[in-house]
Amino acid sequence: MLDFVYYPVSAILWLWHYAFAAVLGPASALAWVLSVAFLVLTLRAALFVPFLKQARTQAIVKKLQPKVAGLKQKYANDRRRQATELQKLYKDNGINSFATLIPLIGQLFVFAGLFHVLRSFDRTAALGHLPFQAIATPMTPEQNAATPNYVFGATDVQSFLQAKIFGAPLSATVAGAGDLLATVAVIAIPLTLIAAVATHFTARASLSRQDTPTQFAFMRPLTLWAFPAAALVGGALLPVAILLYFVTNNAWTLAQQHFVYHRLDAEAAAEAQRTAAVRAASAPKPGAKPVRRR
């Protein structure tokens, strides 16, 4: 159903793995780790412009809060007129609510695509990709390892299934590690903690830049605490490779937020200085009589 997501994600992952495997060797686990990391960097770089627009929109919305409050008070008894005027205010200031969701939607699609592709490496069958006969008939691990996966060939599938980082298979989860539980946990638990903490701080940095409407006040604790808690719980169920994705994605988000917010703050400070300079230049000099304009 989401092949339009799975195939591009698989293709980008394959390109990076092909590049790193050419240097490190096709059996190198580091080649897979770097492939996942650079998949994140590639797609987040493609989403940088929408993120920048989202950050600018948040700044504009925050600046418009006094006008928004005034319109809500003015049309408190006429909800339809209130909604119309608010929509007009946002439109006049170039605010597109849907455009601000593009980075989030893009990240959700990438996560879904990567999760599906990587999990398809060691599932009994990649549903929607393999023929019906293959889905109906469970495969042994050996048969699954000899089955192509989207743009990956059977050799690539075997390479991923055999790839280990400090003894922990990249395809393994804490919940299904079995005899390798201790080995997988040593890798997965720190990655999970890093992802959860980073999720909290990225949410905190984002929320500090915006005024949350009263009707959406419940989103603040949900974003600050529920999502990081979900990351902690999900850490036991997600493959090590996906945890690496989360850590890389959060690292990019923290760096991107710092860069973009610093840039926007500098632009706001420069604009404030220009406004103050214009006002100072147009103000009457001390002791001078104000000139009346006809």
N, C-alpha and C positions, 0 to 999 in steps of 0.2 A: 504493500500500500504506500509505503514511503520510499520507494525505490529512487525517486527523484532526489532524495536526501542521501540514501545509503550509497549509491554509486559514486557521487561526487566526493563524499567523505572517504570512501574506500580508495578512490583514485588518488586523492591528495596524500593519504597515508602511504599508498603504494609508491608514489613518486619519491617521498622523503625516505622511505625504507630502501628503495633502490639506490638512492644517492649515498646514504650512510653505509649500506651493505657493501657498496663498491669500495669503500675505504676500510671499513672495520671487518668485513666478511659477512656473508649471508647468515651465518649461524650466531652472530654476535647479538647478545641481549641488549647491549648498549645501543645498537642500531635501531632496535624497536623502541627503546625508551626515548631516544632522540626523535624518532619518527612521530611518536605521540606528542611530544613537546612542540615540535615544529608544525604539526597539524594545528595545534592550538594557536601558535603564533601567526600562522598563515591566515586562518579564518578570523582571528581577533583583529589582525591588521586590516582585513577587508571591511570589518565593522567599525573601524576607528572613526570615520567621518560621521556615521549615524550616532555614535556615542558622543562625539563633540557637539553635534546638533542637539542631542538630548540634554547635555550639560548646559548649553546656552539657553535652551528652553526652560530648564529648571530655574536658571538665574532670572529670566524674564518673568516667569510666573511669580517668583518670590518678590520681585520688584513691583508687580501689579497688585499685590495683596491689598493695599489700601483702597484701590479702585474697585477691586472685587468685593471687599467688605462694604463699600459704599453702595454698589449696585444691589447687593443682597439686602441691605437695609432699606433702600429706596423702593424696591419691588418685593418686599417681604410678603405682601398679600397677593401677589400675582406671580406664581411660580413660572408660568409659561413666558411671560415677559422677561422675568429674571433670567431664565435659561437663554432666551434670544439675545439679550443684551450681553450676557457673559460670553456667549459664542461669538458675537460681533467683536467684543473687546479682544478675545484671543486671536481671532482672524486678523484684525487690524494690526496686531503685534507679531504676526507670522508664526503663531503657535499651532502646530499640527499634532494632536494627541496621538494619532496612530504612529507618526514618525518616531516618537519617543519610545515606542515599544519594539522597534526594529532590532536594536541590540539584544534585548531579552529574547525575542522570538528566534533570532539567529542562533544564539547560544543554546537554546533549548533544542533546536533542530540538530545542531552539531553534536550535542551530547547524546541525543537519541540515536543519531546515525553511528557515532563511534561505539556506543554501548552495543548496539545491534550487530555491527560488523565484528567486533572483537568477541562477543559472546557466541556469534555464529561459528567462530573457529573451532570451539570445542563443544558445541551443542550436538545433539543427535542428528539435527538437520537444520539448515537455515531456511526457516519457513518463508514461503513466498519467493524463494530463490531456486531451491532444488525441485526436481520433478515430483509429482504427487506420489509416485511409487517410492521415492526415497523418503518422503515424509511419513508415509504409511508404514514403512519398514524401518525400525530402529537400526542404527548403524553401530558397529563396534568402534572404539577409539581409533583402531587402525584404519578402518574404512573411512571414518570421518577425516582423519589426517590426510587421506589420499584424495579428498574431494575439494575442488576449487571453491573459492569463496569470493563472489563478486569479481573484482578485477584481479584478485590474488589467485595465483596458481596453487596446485597441491604442494609444491615445494615450499612456498611461502607459508602456507598453513602449518606444515610440519615445523618450519623454523620458529613460528610464533609459539606453538604448543610446547616446544622444547626450550624456549628462552627463559632464563632464570636470572633474577637479580639477587645477589647474595644468597643463593640457594632457594629463593622463593619463585615459583613459576609466575610469570606475568598474567597468566590466565586464571590463577588460583584466587579463591576468596577465603576469608577467615572461616565462614560458616561451613564451607565444603572442603577445607584443607585436609581433613583426615589426619593421617600420620605426620603430615607436614605442618600441623597447626602452629607449633612453636616457631618454626622458621618463617612461616607466612605472617604470623602475628607481629614478629619483630620488625617487619617491613611495613605491614598494613596499618598498625596502630599509630605509629608516628605520623604517617601520611594522613591518616584520618584526623588526628588532632590538629595538624597544621591546616588542613582544609577547613575544619570547623572554626578554628580561631580566625583564619583569614576571611571566612564568610561573614563572621560577626563584624570585623573591623571594616571590611568593604561596605557593608550595609550601614554601619555607623557613619562613615565618611560621606556616603551618598545622602543619608537622611539629614545630616547637618547642613546640607546645601538647599534644602527645600522645606517649605511649610506644608505640613500634612493637614488637609481639610479634616474637620471634625468627624465627618461620616466615615473617614478612612483612618481614624486614629488607631484602630485595632491592628493596622498593618505594621505599626512601629514595633511593638513587642514581637509580632509574628516574624518580621524580617530580622530583628536583632537577636532573637533567642530561639524561635521555633525552627528556622531554617538551619542554623548551626547544629541544633540538636538532631535534626533529621540527617545531617551529614555524619554525625557520630554513629547513629543507628545504621545508616546506609553503608558505613565503612566496613561493617562485618559481612555485607551481602555483595559488595562490588568487587570485581577483579582488581588486582594490583595495578594493572595498566590503566584502568579507569580512575583509580586514586591518583595516579601520576598525572592524569589529565586534569583532575580537580586542582591539584597543587599548582600546576603550571598556569591554569586558567586564573586562579586567584592571585598568583604572583603578578601576572600581566595586569589584572584589574587594579591591584594596589598601585603599581607603577603608573598605569594610565591615569588613574584618578589623581595621583600626586601631580603629574605633568599637566593635565588638562585644567584642574582646579587652580593650580599655581598660575597658569597662563590667563585664565579668566579673571582671577583676582588682580593680576597686573594690568589687564585691560580696563577693569573697573576703576582701579586707582588712577590710571592715566586719564580716563574719561572724567573722573571727579576733579582732577587737577586742571583739565581744560575748561570745565564748567566754572570752576572757581576763578580761573584767570580771566574768562570772559566777563564774569560778573564784576571782578575788580576793575577791569578796564572801562566798563560802562558806568561804574559808580562815580558820583561827583567827588571831586577832590576836596579834602578838608578845607573849610572856609569859603568854598565857592558856592554861589547861589545856584540852585537847580534851574536848569533851562526848561521853560515850558514850551512844549511843541504844539503848534496849532494843528 
